[in-house]
């Protein structure tokens, strides 16, 4: 392999955080533009020049991801409560979602679906959030009522408070049988069904079904061991079992697909 270009004078990036869009028409590299605040630097890989800088968050970045077509970028900060989606072209904020109010949450991965309509977010908690990227639809009358209500609140409440009302919530959530284990996620289509894939650092793959109409709690379809260890080996870590925490968990077994058969 041959080095084509070197980007110099970048800020400290101890986690090696970066993202690459490999779309032929929109090929960009994203990396932190600051080590103290959440700036995203977008670099044009084709023309080998800086494209734009997006002031995404007040605190340093924790995760970034491009949409498959390279036109959008999702970001999360070390604070871990808000996920934002921006236009790569001009840095316009397109969507803002609230993952939760819990403090000290470490976002580990962001992932778009191939259609760019869904965005998943995983962290060091046992919950994976799936957000739907669509503008809310409402009747003209309701829109006027909501605008008047929000306008009234804006006059009396700090901007930090009113911003919360405008943030979207998760369309669907998956509850993992573990926490505090790094993982990588993906949204893909398998057998014409939208699936959430979660691969944990200790060698397990979890496949969840996403109901595109209802959302809500995702159904676990399959648990699969990836690392080749014997099935009778046990791991000493906490698990989520029926809503409570236990001291261990049994080896994963395939779970029947509610659509019929096994996935």
N, C-alpha and C positions, 0 to 999 in steps of 0.2 A: 504494500500500500504506500501511497505517496501523500505527503502533507501538502495540501493545496493552499492553506492560509492559516495564520496564527493570530488570534485576537489577544492583544497585549493590554496591560494596565487594567485588568479586571479587578473588582474588589475581592476581599477574602471570601472564599466559598468552601468552607471546610466539609460540607456534605456533598460537594460536587453536584449541586442542583443545576439541572439544565433540561431542556426539552427540544426535540428536533421534529419539525414537520417535513415529511418526505414526499408531500404532494408535488407533482411535476410542475404545476403552475404556481404554487405557493410554498416554496421551500425556505423555511426560516429556522433559525436557532434562537432559543430564548434562554436567558440566564439572569441571575440577580444583578441589578445595576447599583446596588448598595448593600452594605453589610449591616446597616442600622435601621433602614426602613424598607418597605416592600416595593421597591422599584423593579420593573421587568424591562430588560433591554432586549429588543428584537433586532436580530441581525439577518440580513438578506444573504442567504447562502449562495444563490446563483450569481448575484452581482458583487458579492463580497464587500458589502458596506452596511453600516448601521442604518436601520429603517426607522425605528421609533423607540421611545422610552415611555412606559406606562406606569404612572404612580398608582399602584394597585392597592397597597395597604400601608397603614402607619407603622406596623411592626415588620421585621424581616420575613422574607418568604420561606414557606415550608414545602410547598408543592406547586408545580406548574404542569400544564398539559395542553397540547394543541388538539383541535378538532381534526378529524380525518382529512378534511379538505383544506386545512391550513388557514382558514379565514377567521377562526376564533381561538382564544386562549383562555383557559381557566386557571385561577390562582387561589392560593390559600396562604395565610400567614402563620407564624409561630403561635399566635393567639388561638387559632383553630376554631373560631366560632362562625366566621363568615366566608362563604365561597363566592367569588366574583368571576364573571365571564365578560371578556372584552373583545372588541373588533381588532384584529391584527392590523388592518389597514390604517386606521386613524386613532386607535386607542380608546374609542368610545365604550363606555360601560353599557353592556347589553342586558345583563341579568345579575341579580344579587340574591343569594340564598343564605339562610341562617341554618347552620348545622345544629346549633344548640347553644345553651347558655353556660354549659359546664366549662370551667376554667382548666388550664393546663392540659389541653387536648393536643396531641401531636398528630397532625395530618400526615399520613404516610403515602397516599396515592390518590390521584385524580384520573378519571378515565371517561372519555366520550364514547357513545355508541357510534357505529359506523354511519348511521343516519344523522348524527349530531343532534338528535332530539332529546337524548338523555345524557346525564352526567352523574357519575358515581364518585363517592368520596369515602375512603377508609381512614381509620385512625388507630390509636392505641386503645380504643374502647372496643366493646364487643358488638358494635353496631356499624353497619355500612349503610350510608344514605344514598338514595337515588333521586335526583332532581329532574324535572321535566322542563325542557327549555322551550316554552311557548308563552306567548303573550296572553294574559288572562282575558277571557271573553266575558262581556257583560252587556246588559241592555243599556241604551242611552240614558234612561231614567236613573238606573242604578249608578251609572258612571257619574252623573251629575250629583247624586246624593253623596257618593263617596268622596268626590272632589270637594264638596262643600264641607263635609265632616273633617276631612284631612286638612283643609285650609283653616278651619277653626282651630284645630289642635296645633297646627304649625305656629300660630300666633302666640301660643302660651307655653309650649313645651320646647326644650332644647332640641337642636337638630339631631343629636345622637339618639334621642328617644323617638322622634318621628320617623327616623330612618328605619327603625325596627319594624314599623307598620308596613313599610313598602318592601320588606324582604320576603322572598318566597320560602316555603317550607318544603320538606322532603315529600316527593310523590310516593315513594316506597322505601321500606327499610328491611334490611336483612340482619337477623340476630345470629351472630357467630357463636360457636361453642367454645370460645376462648377470648382472652383479652391480653393486652401487653405483648403481643407477638407481631412483628412486622409482617406485612402482607402486600401483595400486588393484586390489583383487580382489573377486570375487563368486562365490557358489555358486548355480547355478540349474539348472533342468531344461529340456533341449532335446530334442525328439523322444523324450520319455519316458526320457531318460538324464540322470543327474546329471553336471553339468559344472562345472569350475573355470575361471573367466575371469580373466585377468591382463592389465591394460592398463598399459603402461609409459609413463613421462613423455615419452619421445621418440617416441610415436606408433605403438606396435605393440600388437596384441591377440593373446593366446595362449589357445587353448581346449584344455583337458585333460579326458580322460574319467576319472570317479571310479568305480571298481569298488566298489559298496556292500557286497559280500560279502567280498572279499579285501583291499581297500585296497592298501597297498604303493606301489610307484612308479607314478605316473600317466602315462598315455600321451598324448603331444602329438598332437592331431588337426589343428589348424589354426593357422597363423601368418598374421596379416593386418595390412597397413599401414593406419593410420587417418588419417594427416596429409596424404594426397594428394600427397606428393612422388614424383618419378619413381623407378621401380624400380631404376635403375642407380646411384642415389646410395648411398654407403657411409657407415657410421658408424665412427669410430675409437674403439672401446671393446673391452674384453676380453669373451670369450665362453667358454662351456663347450662343448667339442666332444669327445665321447667320453671325458669325465672329465678332460680337460686344458684348460688355458687357452691360447687363441690370441690373435692380435692384431686380428682382425676377424671379420666373419661375412657370409655371403652373404645376399641378400635373401630374405625369408620366402616359402615356397611352401606351398600346401595339402598336407596329408598325408592319405592315405586313412584313412577311418574304419574301424577294425577290425571294426565291426558291419556294414560294407558301405556303399558309396557315399561321398559327401562330406557333411560336416556344414555 
